[in-house]
Amino acid sequence: MHALLITVSVRTRRSVDTFAFASGATTATPTLMPGARNTNHLSHLHHLNEQPKKDCDMSCGNVSIPFPFGIKLGCFATEPFYLKCLRALPGTGLPVLELNGSLVVSDISIDEGILLVDEKSEPSDLFSNPETLYALSGKRGVVKWAVVKMPCLHAQLNESDYKCFSSHSDCIDVTDDGTLKRLGYRCKCSSGFKGNPYIKDGCTDINECLQPDKYTCNGICHNKFGSYTCTSSLVLGITIGLSSGGGILFLAVFVAILIRRWNRAIQKRLRKRYFRKNKGILLEQLISSDKSANDSTKIFSLEDLEKATNNFDQARVVGRGGHGTVYKGILIDQRVVAIKKSTLSVISEIEEFINEVSILSQINHRNVVKLHGCCLESEVPLLVYEFISNGTLYDLLHRPSEQNSSNLLVPLSWEERLRIATEIAGALTYLHSSASVSVLHRDVKSMNVLLNDSYTAKVSDFGASRLIPIDQTHLVTAVQGTFGYLDPEYYYTGQLNDKSDVYSFGVILVELLTRRKPIIQNEHGEKQNLSNYFLCAMRERLLEETVDAQVLGGGRDEGVLCMAQLAEECLRLTREERPTMKDVEMRLQLLTGCRVAPRARQEEEAPPAGDDGHGGVDLVVGQHGSRQFSQEHEFVSSLRVPR
């Protein structure tokens, strides 16, 4: 006999129990899944749970059961969402999920708010109840449902009873497709989110980039919270390129700043080390404690001098000498200065540098170059002088002017030569006898005589200078100077005194008279000292053949002869025969003040012998009409006085 399955519906108030009978059975036994209850026991429950408990069964057979639906007490939200999971008879298949005792549920959709029911299920009075949360859809086998019988507008105002618990969820009104009557509302996760909106934090972000078949992107997909963006390959490439370039540039700038700070720290330490090495502390004490030092003498920082010379640009070089290179610089206060940078950093050069600073800080004379200060923070010490703009006396005498296209020397009158010689002699006299300490220059030469815009002479370069104690007549030192200017006796004995500077000055006098370089080539093609040539020429030749033609004539011959005789005295081999610088200066000043009339005019205007009552001595009329002895006659007479 074939088995016959009969379904009987027994109605109790709002619930229905379904029982399965086997053919030929005399008793009816209901078969329920564990935990299933008869709805008679649930008829009084309208709001059981807002959230499901933890141990709820989430499926029945192959059907998932999401909250607010459930098959156990505490697993469904309210009574209308209670489902039964019926175990089929042996051999009949999987368990089935039943709603209201007559509808077999095959799928539950939270997103769409529908139930899929078996078309073979018996019609139910579930839809005729005016309080029901279910309604038939226009499609066969589809049942729409609402969570609460209330419109969204009212539900959202009542937060305590609002069932859309997830923060990223929306409320949707549910209507009956047949009657268009509003059934209530249900919840749905917002766009870009998925999950269960009836559970707290149940809606989570969707990674659209992992579902390219559903979310179209014609480029590079970038997931965002609740959405996604699409970037084209070109734009992305440009963006990546700019980002990478910007990142590299930022990194390069950052590294450069770090390296710069690191280098600055190293330079700071080096400058402190050089300051100590260059005896900076000693020099500071020397300048601050010496009352005779110039008030303007200061110690500059290396940074100040680097700015002043454009980091010691070679275009700023204005001269090179035996003791260093000279740069033109402009200080922060707009003063134009000459910055001397020593060529060597050995101990002897540093001692000469300290010596030069200590000497110049005590000197204040109009014909001595002024020292503004020094810098001790570099390996090679630096001196800061006033800037003398017109070059050296050597350039004026021996080098053609750059503006002279004919390559001829600049004309230099006798008066200018005499004035320059007198100014140099005055500066050396001051160093020897008028300064707070006696100073021997030891390297007097035309290259160390600077000329300003008005051709005023300024003696410079005291790197080889020495201080002489008052109670000493000479010093024994290593021979130092320039060939052509070097005192022969000092060269052979090593004994330095003030007469060594007198000899060198004598060579400058010969340069002014002859306009020849200190080392010349004689008629035999041999190199010879100018001093030796001049001494021989004074004995063997006429004065006109020896001196520069520009200084002769116009009644200056006797003055030229007097300077030539003075130069000859300065160049004598033994020191005892040479005059002192003070005597040289006095005689040049007398020569500068001479009023010598032309010989022919003097002969015409000369009175008869004895008429003036002065024994035939020449007289000239002074500026105020007074009669006085001729200064030239007085000077020439003084040459015959034994010394």
C-alpha positions as CSV (number, residue, x, y, z in Angstrom):
1,M,0.0,0.0,0.0
2,H,1.3,3.4,-0.9
3,A,1.9,5.8,2.0
4,L,-0.4,8.8,2.1
5,L,0.6,12.1,3.8
6,I,-2.3,14.1,5.2
7,T,-1.9,17.6,6.5
8,V,-4.5,18.7,9.1
9,S,-4.8,22.3,10.3
10,V,-5.9,22.9,13.8
11,R,-6.5,26.6,14.6
12,T,-6.1,28.0,18.1
13,R,-6.6,31.8,18.3
14,R,-3.8,33.2,16.0
15,S,-1.6,30.1,15.7
16,V,-1.8,26.8,13.8
17,D,-0.2,23.5,14.7
18,T,0.5,21.1,11.9
19,F,0.7,17.4,12.3
20,A,1.8,14.7,10.0
21,F,-0.2,11.4,9.9
22,A,0.9,8.1,8.4
23,S,-1.6,6.0,6.6
24,G,-3.0,3.2,8.8
25,A,-1.9,5.0,12.0
26,T,-4.3,5.1,14.9
27,T,-2.6,7.9,16.7
28,A,-1.3,11.3,15.6
29,T,2.2,12.3,16.8
30,P,3.6,15.8,15.9
31,T,7.3,15.8,14.7
32,L,9.1,19.0,15.7
33,M,12.7,20.1,15.6
34,P,14.2,20.5,19.1
35,G,13.3,23.8,20.6
36,A,10.2,24.3,18.5
37,R,7.1,25.3,20.6
38,N,3.4,25.2,20.0
39,T,2.2,28.7,19.1
40,N,-0.5,28.4,21.7
41,H,2.3,29.2,24.2
42,L,3.3,32.3,22.1
43,S,0.0,34.0,21.6
44,H,0.5,36.5,24.4
45,L,4.0,37.6,23.2
46,H,4.2,40.6,20.9
47,H,7.7,42.0,21.7
48,L,10.0,39.3,22.8
49,N,13.5,40.5,21.7
50,E,15.1,43.5,20.1
51,Q,18.4,41.5,19.6
52,P,18.8,37.7,19.2
53,K,20.5,35.6,21.8
54,K,23.9,34.1,21.0
55,D,23.0,30.4,20.6
56,C,20.2,30.7,18.0
57,D,20.0,28.2,15.1
58,M,20.5,30.2,11.9
59,S,19.3,27.7,9.4
60,C,16.8,24.9,8.8
61,G,17.7,22.5,6.1
62,N,19.2,24.6,3.3
63,V,17.3,27.7,4.3
64,S,19.1,30.5,6.2
65,I,17.1,32.2,9.0
66,P,18.2,35.8,9.7
67,F,16.9,37.9,12.5
68,P,14.1,39.1,13.1
69,F,13.0,35.6,12.1
70,G,13.8,32.6,14.4
71,I,12.9,29.1,15.4
72,K,13.7,29.4,19.1
73,L,12.4,31.6,21.9
74,G,14.7,34.6,22.2
75,C,15.8,34.2,18.5
76,F,13.0,36.1,16.8
77,A,11.9,39.7,17.3
78,T,8.1,39.2,17.6
79,E,5.5,36.5,17.4
80,P,4.8,37.0,13.6
81,F,8.4,36.1,12.9
82,Y,8.3,32.8,14.7
83,L,9.0,29.8,12.3
84,K,8.9,26.1,12.8
85,C,11.6,23.8,11.5
86,L,9.9,20.4,10.9
87,R,11.9,17.2,10.5
88,A,10.5,15.3,7.6
89,L,9.6,11.6,8.0
90,P,12.4,9.1,7.2
91,G,13.2,9.0,3.5
92,T,11.3,12.1,2.7
93,G,14.2,14.6,2.4
94,L,15.5,17.7,4.3
95,P,13.7,19.5,7.1
96,V,11.3,22.2,6.0
97,L,10.7,25.6,7.4
98,E,7.1,26.5,8.0
99,L,5.2,29.8,8.6
100,N,1.7,30.0,10.1
101,G,1.3,26.2,9.9
102,S,0.6,26.2,6.1
103,L,3.3,28.1,4.2
104,V,6.5,26.3,3.5
105,V,9.3,28.9,3.3
106,S,12.2,28.2,0.8
107,D,14.1,31.5,1.2
108,I,14.2,34.7,3.4
109,S,15.6,38.0,2.0
110,I,16.4,40.8,4.4
111,D,17.5,43.2,1.6
112,E,14.3,42.7,-0.5
113,G,11.9,42.2,2.4
114,I,10.3,39.0,0.9
115,L,9.8,35.3,1.6
116,L,9.8,32.7,-1.1
117,V,7.1,30.1,-0.3
118,D,6.3,26.7,-1.8
119,E,3.6,27.1,-4.4
120,K,2.0,23.8,-3.2
121,S,1.4,25.2,0.2
122,E,-2.3,25.5,1.1
123,P,-3.8,29.0,1.1
124,S,-3.6,30.7,4.5
125,D,-5.8,33.1,6.3
126,L,-2.5,34.9,7.3
127,F,-3.1,37.6,4.7
128,S,-6.7,38.3,5.7
129,N,-5.9,39.4,9.3
130,P,-5.9,43.2,9.4
131,E,-3.0,43.2,12.0
132,T,-0.8,40.9,9.9
133,L,2.7,41.9,8.8
134,Y,2.5,39.9,5.6
135,A,1.0,40.6,2.3
136,L,0.9,38.7,-1.1
137,S,3.2,40.1,-3.8
138,G,2.3,40.5,-7.4
139,K,4.6,37.5,-8.1
140,R,3.4,34.0,-7.4
141,G,5.2,32.4,-4.5
142,V,6.5,35.7,-3.1
143,V,5.3,37.1,0.3
144,K,6.2,40.7,1.4
145,W,6.7,41.4,5.0
146,A,7.1,44.4,7.3
147,V,8.8,44.5,10.7
148,V,6.4,46.9,12.4
149,K,2.9,48.0,11.3
150,M,3.8,51.7,11.2
151,P,4.9,54.1,8.5
152,C,8.6,55.2,8.4
153,L,7.7,58.8,9.2
154,H,6.2,57.9,12.5
155,A,8.7,55.2,13.3
156,Q,11.7,57.4,13.0
157,L,10.1,59.9,15.4
158,N,9.8,57.2,18.1
159,E,13.4,56.2,18.6
160,S,12.7,53.8,21.5
161,D,10.6,51.5,19.2
162,Y,12.6,52.0,16.0
163,K,13.7,48.6,14.7
164,C,16.5,49.7,12.3
165,F,19.2,49.3,14.9
166,S,22.3,49.4,12.6
167,S,23.7,52.9,12.2
168,H,24.1,52.6,8.4
169,S,20.5,51.5,7.6
170,D,17.4,53.1,6.0
171,C,13.7,52.8,6.6
172,I,11.5,51.6,3.7
173,D,7.6,51.6,3.6
174,V,6.0,48.3,2.6
175,T,2.6,48.3,0.7
176,D,0.3,45.5,-0.4
177,D,0.6,45.1,-4.2
178,G,-3.0,44.1,-4.5
179,T,-4.8,46.7,-2.4
180,L,-1.9,49.3,-2.4
181,K,-2.6,49.5,1.3
182,R,0.4,50.5,3.5
183,L,1.5,47.4,5.5
184,G,4.2,49.0,7.6
185,Y,8.0,49.5,7.3
186,R,11.1,47.4,7.1
187,C,14.8,48.1,7.3
188,K,17.6,47.9,4.7
189,C,21.3,48.6,4.8
190,S,22.3,51.9,3.2
191,S,23.9,52.0,-0.2
192,G,27.5,50.7,0.1
193,F,26.8,48.6,3.1
194,K,25.6,45.0,3.5
195,G,24.4,42.8,6.4
196,N,21.4,42.8,8.8
197,P,20.0,46.2,9.7
198,Y,18.0,44.8,12.6
199,I,21.2,44.0,14.5
200,K,23.3,46.6,16.1
201,D,26.3,47.4,13.8
202,G,24.9,44.7,11.5
203,C,25.5,46.8,8.3
204,T,29.2,46.7,7.3
205,D,31.0,48.4,4.4
206,I,31.0,46.7,1.0
207,N,34.4,46.4,-0.7
208,E,33.1,47.1,-4.2
209,C,36.5,46.5,-5.7
210,L,36.2,42.8,-4.9
211,Q,33.0,42.5,-6.9
212,P,33.9,43.8,-10.4
213,D,31.0,41.9,-12.0
214,K,28.6,43.9,-9.9
215,Y,30.3,47.2,-9.5
216,T,31.7,48.4,-12.8
217,C,35.0,50.3,-12.9
218,N,36.9,51.2,-16.1
219,G,40.2,51.9,-14.4
220,I,41.7,51.4,-11.0
221,C,39.2,50.8,-8.2
222,H,39.6,52.5,-4.8
223,N,37.3,51.3,-2.0
224,K,35.9,54.0,0.3
225,F,33.7,53.7,3.4
226,G,30.2,53.3,2.0
227,S,31.3,53.8,-1.6
228,Y,34.2,53.5,-4.1
229,T,36.0,55.6,-6.7
230,C,37.4,54.7,-10.1
231,T,40.6,56.3,-11.4
232,S,41.7,56.1,-15.0
233,S,45.2,54.7,-15.7
234,L,46.4,57.9,-17.2
235,V,45.2,60.1,-14.3
236,L,46.5,57.5,-11.9
237,G,49.9,57.5,-13.6
238,I,50.1,61.2,-13.5
239,T,49.0,61.2,-9.9
240,I,51.5,58.6,-9.0
241,G,54.2,60.4,-10.9
242,L,53.4,63.7,-9.2
243,S,53.2,62.1,-5.9
244,S,56.4,60.2,-6.3
245,G,58.1,63.3,-7.7
246,G,56.8,65.4,-4.8
247,G,57.8,62.7,-2.3
248,I,61.3,62.5,-3.8
249,L,61.6,66.3,-3.9
250,F,60.4,66.5,-0.3
251,L,62.9,63.8,0.7
252,A,65.7,65.5,-1.2
253,V,64.9,68.9,0.5
254,F,64.7,67.2,3.9
255,V,68.0,65.4,3.4
256,A,69.6,68.6,2.1
257,I,68.4,70.5,5.2
258,L,69.8,67.7,7.4
259,I,73.1,67.8,5.6
260,R,73.3,71.5,5.7
261,R,72.7,71.5,9.5
262,W,75.2,68.8,9.9
263,N,77.8,70.7,7.9
264,R,77.0,73.9,9.9
265,A,77.6,72.0,13.1
266,I,80.9,70.7,11.8
267,Q,82.0,74.1,10.6
268,K,81.1,75.6,13.9
269,R,83.3,73.1,15.7
270,L,86.1,73.7,13.2
271,R,85.9,77.4,13.6
272,K,86.2,77.1,17.3
273,R,89.2,74.8,16.9
274,Y,90.9,77.2,14.4
275,F,90.2,80.2,16.8
276,R,92.1,78.4,19.5
277,K,94.8,77.3,17.1
278,N,95.3,80.8,15.8
279,K,95.8,82.1,19.3
280,G,92.5,84.0,19.2
281,I,92.1,84.2,22.9
282,L,95.6,85.7,23.2
283,L,94.9,88.2,20.5
284,E,91.6,89.2,22.1
285,Q,93.3,89.9,25.4
286,L,96.1,91.8,23.6
287,I,93.6,94.1,21.8
288,S,91.4,94.6,24.8
289,S,94.2,95.3,27.3
290,D,96.3,97.6,25.1
291,K,95.1,101.2,25.5
292,S,97.1,102.3,22.4
293,A,95.2,99.9,20.1
294,N,92.7,101.4,17.7
295,D,89.1,101.4,19.0
296,S,87.9,100.3,15.6
297,T,90.0,97.1,15.7
298,K,87.7,94.1,16.0
299,I,87.6,90.3,15.4
300,F,85.2,89.4,12.5
301,S,83.4,86.1,12.0
302,L,84.3,84.0,9.0
303,E,80.6,84.2,7.8
304,D,80.8,88.0,7.7
305,L,83.9,87.9,5.5
306,E,82.5,85.2,3.2
307,K,79.5,87.4,2.6
308,A,81.8,90.4,2.0
309,T,83.9,88.6,-0.7
310,N,81.1,86.5,-2.2
311,N,82.7,83.4,-0.7
312,F,86.2,84.6,-1.7
313,D,85.4,84.8,-5.4
314,Q,88.5,85.0,-7.6
315,A,87.0,88.0,-9.3
316,R,87.4,89.9,-6.0
317,V,91.2,89.3,-6.0
318,V,93.0,92.7,-6.1
319,G,96.6,91.6,-5.3
320,R,98.9,88.8,-4.4
321,G,102.1,89.0,-2.4
322,G,104.6,86.9,-0.6
323,H,102.4,86.7,2.5
324,G,99.0,86.2,1.0
325,T,96.2,87.1,-1.4
326,V,94.2,90.3,-1.0
327,Y,90.4,90.4,-1.8
328,K,88.1,93.4,-2.2
329,G,85.1,93.1,0.1
330,I,82.0,95.0,1.2
331,L,81.0,94.7,4.9
332,I,77.4,94.7,6.2
333,D,77.8,98.4,7.1
334,Q,78.8,99.1,3.5
335,R,82.4,99.8,4.2
336,V,84.7,98.8,1.4
337,V,87.7,96.8,2.8
338,A,90.7,94.8,1.6
339,I,90.8,91.3,3.1
340,K,94.2,89.7,3.2
341,K,94.2,85.9,3.3
342,S,97.6,84.3,4.2
343,T,98.9,81.6,1.8
344,L,100.2,79.2,4.4
345,S,98.8,77.9,7.7
346,V,102.1,76.8,9.2
347,I,103.1,78.0,12.7
348,S,105.6,80.6,11.4
349,E,102.9,82.2,9.3
350,I,100.4,82.3,12.1
351,E,103.0,84.0,14.3
352,E,103.6,86.6,11.6
353,F,99.9,87.1,11.4
354,I,99.5,87.7,15.1
355,N,102.6,89.9,14.9
356,E,101.0,92.0,12.1
357,V,97.8,92.4,14.0
358,S,99.5,93.4,17.2
359,I,101.6,96.0,15.4
360,L,98.8,97.5,13.3
361,S,96.5,97.8,16.2
362,Q,98.9,100.2,17.8
363,I,99.5,102.3,14.7
364,N,97.5,105.4,13.8
365,H,99.1,107.4,11.0
366,R,97.6,108.9,7.8
367,N,100.3,107.3,5.6
368,V,100.0,103.8,7.2
369,V,97.2,101.6,6.0
370,K,94.4,101.3,8.6
371,L,93.6,98.0,10.2
372,H,89.8,97.4,10.7
373,G,90.2,93.9,12.3
374,C,90.9,90.3,11.7
375,C,89.3,86.8,11.5
376,L,90.6,83.8,13.4
377,E,87.9,81.2,12.6
378,S,89.5,79.9,9.4
379,E,92.5,77.6,9.0
380,V,94.2,80.5,7.3
381,P,93.9,83.7,9.3
382,L,92.5,86.8,7.7
383,L,93.2,90.6,8.0
384,V,90.7,93.3,7.2
385,Y,92.3,96.6,6.0
386,E,90.9,99.8,4.7
387,F,90.6,99.5,0.9
388,I,93.1,101.6,-1.1
389,S,91.7,102.0,-4.6
390,N,94.5,103.2,-6.8
391,G,96.9,100.2,-6.7
392,T,100.5,100.3,-5.7
393,L,103.4,102.6,-6.3
394,Y,105.1,99.8,-8.3
395,D,102.1,99.8,-10.7
396,L,102.2,103.6,-11.1
397,L,105.9,103.6,-11.9
398,H,106.3,100.5,-14.0
399,R,103.0,99.4,-15.5
400,P,101.1,101.1,-18.3
401,S,97.6,102.2,-17.4
402,E,94.7,100.0,-18.6
403,Q,93.0,103.0,-20.1
404,N,96.2,103.9,-22.1
405,S,95.9,102.2,-25.5
406,S,99.4,103.3,-26.5
407,N,100.9,101.1,-23.7
408,L,102.8,104.1,-22.3
409,L,103.4,104.8,-18.6
410,V,101.2,107.4,-16.9
411,P,103.0,110.7,-16.7
412,L,104.3,111.5,-13.2
413,S,105.5,115.0,-12.3
414,W,108.5,115.8,-10.1
415,E,106.2,117.3,-7.5
416,E,104.1,114.2,-7.2
417,R,107.2,112.0,-6.9
418,L,108.7,114.2,-4.2
419,R,105.4,114.3,-2.3
420,I,105.1,110.5,-2.4
421,A,108.7,110.0,-1.2
422,T,108.1,112.5,1.6
423,E,104.9,110.6,2.7
424,I,106.6,107.2,2.7
425,A,109.5,108.7,4.7
426,G,107.0,110.2,7.2
427,A,105.3,106.8,7.7
428,L,108.6,105.0,8.3
429,T,109.8,107.7,10.7
430,Y,106.6,107.3,12.7
431,L,107.2,103.5,12.8
432,H,110.8,103.9,13.9
433,S,110.5,106.6,16.5
434,S,107.0,108.0,17.0
435,A,104.8,104.9,17.6
436,S,104.3,103.5,21.1
437,V,106.8,100.8,20.2
438,S,109.6,100.9,17.6
439,V,108.6,99.0,14.6
440,L,110.9,97.8,11.8
441,H,109.0,97.1,8.6
442,R,111.6,94.8,7.1
443,D,109.9,94.6,3.7
444,V,109.9,98.2,2.4
445,K,109.3,98.2,-1.3
446,S,107.2,100.0,-3.9
447,M,104.7,97.1,-4.1
448,N,104.0,97.6,-0.4
449,V,103.1,101.3,-0.9
450,L,99.4,101.7,-1.8
451,L,97.9,104.8,-3.4
452,N,94.4,106.1,-2.8
453,D,92.3,108.2,-5.2
454,S,94.4,111.3,-4.5
455,Y,97.6,109.4,-4.8
456,T,98.3,109.7,-1.1
457,A,100.9,107.0,-0.1
458,K,99.9,104.3,2.4
459,V,102.6,101.9,3.7
460,S,101.1,98.3,4.0
461,D,102.0,94.7,4.6
462,F,103.5,94.3,8.1
463,G,103.7,90.5,8.0
464,A,107.5,90.6,8.2
465,S,107.7,93.5,10.7
466,R,109.3,93.3,14.1
467,L,109.1,95.2,17.3
468,I,112.4,96.6,18.7
469,P,112.8,97.0,22.5
470,I,113.9,100.5,23.5
471,D,117.2,99.2,25.0
472,Q,118.3,97.3,21.9
473,T,120.0,98.6,18.8
474,H,119.3,95.6,16.6
475,L,117.8,92.1,16.4
476,V,119.3,88.9,15.1
477,T,116.6,87.3,12.9
478,A,116.3,85.1,9.9
479,V,116.9,87.2,6.8
480,Q,113.6,88.2,5.2
481,G,112.8,90.7,2.5
482,T,112.7,91.2,-1.3
483,F,115.7,91.0,-3.5
484,G,116.5,94.4,-5.0
485,Y,115.5,96.0,-1.7
486,L,117.4,93.9,0.8
487,D,120.1,95.5,2.9
488,P,123.4,93.8,2.1
489,E,124.7,94.1,5.6
490,Y,121.6,92.6,7.0
491,Y,121.8,89.9,4.4
492,Y,125.3,88.9,5.5
493,T,125.1,89.4,9.2
494,G,121.4,88.7,10.0
495,Q,121.4,91.8,12.3
496,L,118.3,93.9,11.8
497,N,118.0,97.5,12.8
498,D,116.3,100.7,11.5
499,K,119.0,101.3,8.9
500,S,117.8,98.2,7.0
501,D,114.5,100.0,6.3
502,V,116.5,103.1,5.3
503,Y,118.4,101.1,2.6
504,S,115.1,99.7,1.2
505,F,113.7,103.3,1.1
506,G,116.7,104.4,-0.8
507,V,115.8,101.9,-3.5
508,I,112.3,103.4,-3.7
509,L,113.9,106.9,-4.1
510,V,115.9,105.5,-7.0
511,E,112.7,104.0,-8.6
512,L,111.0,107.5,-8.3
513,L,114.1,109.2,-9.9
514,T,114.8,106.7,-12.7
515,R,111.4,105.0,-13.1
516,R,113.3,101.7,-13.4
517,K,112.4,98.4,-11.7
518,P,114.5,97.2,-8.7
519,I,116.0,94.4,-10.8
520,I,117.1,95.6,-14.3
521,Q,118.9,94.3,-17.3
522,N,122.0,96.3,-18.1
523,E,123.5,97.0,-21.5
524,H,125.4,93.7,-21.4
525,G,122.1,91.8,-21.0
526,E,122.8,90.8,-17.5
527,K,120.4,91.2,-14.5
528,Q,121.5,93.7,-12.0
529,N,120.3,95.4,-8.8
530,L,119.0,98.9,-9.5
531,S,120.9,100.2,-6.5
532,N,124.2,99.0,-7.8
533,Y,123.5,100.4,-11.3
534,F,122.5,103.8,-9.8
535,L,125.6,104.0,-7.6
536,C,127.8,103.3,-10.5
537,A,125.9,105.7,-12.8
538,M,126.2,108.6,-10.2
539,R,130.0,108.2,-10.3
540,E,130.5,107.7,-14.1
541,R,127.6,109.4,-15.9
542,L,125.8,112.7,-16.0
543,L,122.6,113.1,-14.0
544,E,120.6,113.6,-17.2
545,E,121.7,110.2,-18.4
546,T,120.6,108.5,-15.2
547,V,117.3,109.9,-14.0
548,D,113.9,109.9,-15.8
549,A,113.7,112.7,-18.4
550,Q,110.3,113.8,-17.0
551,V,111.8,115.1,-13.8
552,L,114.4,117.3,-15.4
553,G,114.1,120.9,-16.6
554,G,112.0,123.7,-15.3
555,G,114.5,124.6,-12.6
556,R,114.1,121.2,-10.9
557,D,117.6,119.9,-11.6
558,E,119.1,121.0,-8.3
559,G,116.2,119.4,-6.4
560,V,116.6,116.2,-8.4
561,L,120.3,116.2,-7.7
562,C,119.6,116.6,-4.0
563,M,117.2,113.6,-4.0
564,A,119.8,111.6,-5.9
565,Q,122.5,112.4,-3.4
566,L,120.1,111.5,-0.5
567,A,119.3,108.2,-2.3
568,E,123.0,107.6,-2.6
569,E,123.5,108.1,1.1
570,C,120.7,105.7,1.9
571,L,122.3,103.0,-0.3
572,R,125.7,103.0,1.4
573,L,126.9,99.6,2.3
574,T,127.7,100.3,6.0
575,R,124.9,101.3,8.3
576,E,126.9,104.0,10.1
577,E,127.1,106.0,6.9
578,R,123.4,106.0,6.2
579,P,121.1,108.7,7.6
580,T,118.2,107.9,9.9
581,M,114.6,107.9,8.6
582,K,113.9,111.0,10.7
583,D,116.8,112.8,9.0
584,V,115.6,111.6,5.6
585,E,112.1,112.9,6.2
586,M,113.4,116.3,7.4
587,R,115.6,116.7,4.3
588,L,112.7,115.7,1.9
589,Q,110.4,118.1,3.7
590,L,113.0,120.9,3.2
591,L,113.3,119.9,-0.4
592,T,109.5,120.0,-0.8
593,G,109.4,123.6,0.6
594,C,112.2,125.0,-1.7
595,R,111.4,127.9,-4.0
596,V,114.1,127.5,-6.7
597,A,113.9,130.0,-9.6
598,P,115.4,129.2,-13.0
599,R,119.1,129.8,-13.2
600,A,118.9,132.4,-16.0
601,R,116.3,134.4,-14.1
602,Q,118.3,134.3,-10.9
603,E,121.4,135.6,-12.7
604,E,119.4,138.5,-14.2
605,E,117.7,139.5,-10.9
606,A,120.7,138.8,-8.6
607,P,121.8,142.0,-6.8
608,P,125.5,143.0,-6.7
609,A,127.6,141.0,-4.3
610,G,127.4,142.4,-0.8
611,D,124.4,144.6,-1.5
612,D,122.1,142.4,0.6
613,G,124.4,142.4,3.6
614,H,124.3,138.5,3.7
615,G,127.6,137.8,2.2
616,G,126.3,136.8,-1.2
617,V,123.7,134.2,0.0
618,D,120.7,133.9,-2.2
619,L,117.5,135.3,-0.8
620,V,113.9,134.8,-1.9
621,V,110.8,136.7,-1.1
622,G,108.3,134.8,1.1
623,Q,104.6,134.7,0.6
624,H,104.1,137.7,2.9
625,G,106.8,139.9,1.5
626,S,109.4,139.1,4.1
627,R,113.0,138.3,3.1
628,Q,114.5,134.9,4.2
629,F,117.3,132.6,3.3
630,S,116.8,130.2,0.4
631,Q,115.7,126.8,1.8
632,E,117.5,125.1,-1.1
633,H,120.7,126.9,-0.1
634,E,120.2,125.8,3.5
635,F,119.5,122.2,2.5
636,V,122.5,122.0,0.2
637,S,124.7,123.5,2.9
638,S,123.4,120.9,5.4
639,L,124.8,118.2,3.1
640,R,128.3,119.3,3.9
641,V,127.8,119.2,7.6
642,P,129.6,116.1,9.1
643,R,127.1,113.5,10.5
